[in-house]
């Protein structure tokens, strides 16, 4: 009889899978859950890389409630200025001091702050205001000297300046002949059918350095014919060269509104910022001021850009060009100084097309990010300008492919209010606020102390690109899709903003009619009402096949490293291909904090750690193909920080 050898028992050989920087790669809803890099996530909300670790997004704190709508906010001379209600005010957030600069009944809609040539300007509701740091008032339009060396009868003159679109006043300068009492000024016409005469505004005259006004006590001006432009004096002015200056007025409402209806602005002059450019009045036309003079927009300083069917949606500077955006195309404006077609030496601006298919239809999204203009389009998502030469293929590239969404999951492109989104760049991050309405959609469910909770979406979606940790590479050696995939995007909610300012390394913003001025904090709560609100946050690892998609696996244990200087309470949920709804671990991850500067009884505990704390869990997930781990927190004053995730597993057998 042959002896049979007893099989020896070999202990299972456990393998290790490490996620060394969980979440650093951001949210990716474009690719399949099980194909993602380990540092990306198929499902994540209200997370970011902050203070050197992956954890909850910024908290929010109410700074002041003004009681009236905040329409706009800006910075001027390192101080904060706001359009609140029907006033423009200066606000000191440190000492809570508000100073009214301008009050006007016409300030009833969102306007445009302009910082140009040492002044702060505000275009709003067909009015144009200025502030010099001391007093605010409406801009007094410059009255151009349209002609000089004019004869009293108007038969000859030398044209030197254009009429001003912004105002009705203009000057004619005459050579007095010593005999004529009647001087005839030019009357501008909008077109050949225009038969209107001068405005009723009193005529002003300067004769040999002495000033007179129509109707004053001097009686110098005896008659004004507003149809012919003839001004009669009580006696003939003396003989001289350019010694009689007459200021007359004729309003062209269409001219004035071509400037005061504009929504967008930029300063540009080639190598300097000498001229103010405005656009966005519905005519696809840009206008530019005289040199360092916002009170003078010469009537010929304009150009229609591209197809006039669609208006200008914004400006941006890149390289030595001024970039002009339209919804479906992009142009570059270039400065040259030389002779025009008449031989006159002057500054000239020329436009060239940069992209014939893609433009910007989200005006509030334009920012200068990492030395490139970056903006959003409702069809393509967030884009960046890699070159201003139209011959360069793909000079405009998509940056937001990871979070644009598609037929599986809604993302950025599905946001209902995307066209009206606002944006900011702050601490190496590009944030676009979509101001999504709240919905009844359930974001996450979890169990705590035997009670089941579900959290609905509060709206206020925002998308953040961490371009410092994950910049976009425009190198031609990298595939365009690969470059976009390597960017790190994070989705937030309950963050509403339509007017935003970065001042003294802080972000200030407001939204809607609330009149509330809010700022980001390093805390873990939303304090925009009387009570703290928890920031619901969750993060899921990719669905992992452990490098063996053809094998069944058993996960014996999991290890989680969290930072120890922020209090946290994290629910753990194990997701598998057999149980996609997940199974919650009965034991949460709990860290207390003992930092006195952030002391709260609710987060205090005696078991404290100085650096990091590792938690081990026996999960015993058996015979699965794919597995993922979800982490959830929805508690006041609690972070949800993760520094590392490790799974200890064994391969069981091949799938048959």
Secondary structure, 3 states (H helix, E strand, C coil): CCCCCCCCCCCCCCEEEEECCCCCCEECCCCCHHHCCCCEECEEECEEEECCEEEECCEEEEEEECCCCEEEEEEECCEEEEEECCEEEEEECCCCEEEEEEECCCCCCCCEEEEECCEEEEEECCEEEEECCCCEEECCCCCEEEEEEECCCCCCCEECCCCECCCCEEEEEECCCCCCCEEECCCCCCCCCCCCCCCCCCCEEEECCEEEECCCCCCCEEEEECCCCEEEECCCCCCCCCCEEEEEECCCHHHHHHHHCCCEEEEECCCCCCEEEEECCCCCEEEECECCECCCCECCCEEECCCCCCCEEEEEEECCEEEEEECCEEEEEEEEEEECCCCCEEEEEEEEEEECCCCCCCHHHCEEECCEEEEEECCCEEEEECCCCCCCCCCEEECCCCCCECCCCECHHHCCCHHHCEEEEECCEEEEECCCCCCCCEEEEEEECCEEEEEECCCCCEEEEECCCCCCCCCCCCCHHHHHHCCCEEEECCCCCCEEEEECCEEEEECCCCCEEEEEECCCEEECCCCCEECCEEEECCCECCCCCCEEEEEEEEEEEEECCCCEEEEEEEEECCCCCCEECCCCEEECCCCHHHCCHHHCCCCCCCCEEEEEEEEEEEEECCEEEEEEECCCCCECCECEEEEEEEEEEECC
